[in-house]
């Protein structure tokens, strides 16, 4: 019966993860009611056709959830009941913004909706965080390992984790994510694919900084959304297997596939798909880059942005989509994103359907870009 199923509120419901979470819930008929809240209108969110029903207008409310005056409109339901599960998929996802931007759009958003969820006695509140909160280490970090955030997003995500944990009565679950890739992805994997298309076009070798062993752990979007749902329902069922004494008060889970993705993994896949030479800059260039990262990043972007614009023009793509080869300095750091996902498997019983990044899964990403007419 539909009434027995949980009701779900997704903050940032039109973001990359939010829309796929809505799709997972819709396709598997998991909820009695779903509401998506986003600052962006569906018409402007680059939604692919398969999201039409999952993200339909009748499920959607346009609002900025970081502002307290909008909370009643966001949380109130016609029947007067409370939402069962709230997923916070909102927040600033762009890199290299000013601190103030992350404070307002990420930290403040998390705390505003977290306090409201606590006040209303929501059964499960899932906060999305990042594996970039861990101290960079090639050996995989477990949830209790040393924290030393190495991107601005991570600095403010960790603050959000810590502040949310202090809110009395909040039924909090924290999901720490790696690089999330899949169809329509516009970050990380997208940047690498756009760069590869440029180097294919200008017939030059695509060279990465640092080494092939630098950890860039990943999870496929459909596994991520399954994991988020499974965590919430596990919590709702009574948090079976959670031991506060050894694991801490707040259930925290790394979501990361079993593929130990490195720069080399992606380089090999890209070389195979685009039939281009890929390689790694030697120690000398990498040492120079470490000291002059700004100028190195600028040089790379100068090299790729012109040809990318040419490719789009040649392909007749006049309304460019969210894809760009523009390289963010924060993502070019010599830092390992290396996570251990055992806890989610052993406690929640989660199994990955896409346990490792493959050529086929990356080809599927490129096909999704072609379908949206984003790809030159």
Secondary structure, 3 states (H helix, E strand, C coil): CHHHCEEEEEECCCCHHHHHHHHHHHHCCCEEEEEEEECCCHHHCCCCHHHCCCCCHHHEEECCCCCHHHHHHHHCCCCCCCCCEEEECCCCCCCCCCHHHHHHHHHHHHHHHHHHHHHCCCCEEEEEEEHHHECCCCCCECCCCCECCCCHHHHHHHHHHHHHHCCCCCCEEEEEECEEECCCCCCCHHHHHHHHHHHHHHCCCEEECCCCCCEECEEEHHHHHHHHHHHHHHHHCCCCCCCHHHHCCCEEEEECCCCCCEHHHHHHHHHHHHCCCEEECCHHHHHHHHHCHHHHHHHHHHHHHHHHHHHHHHCCCCCCCCCCCCCCHHHHCCCCECECCHHHHHHHCCCCCCCCCCHHHHHHHHHHHHHCCCCC
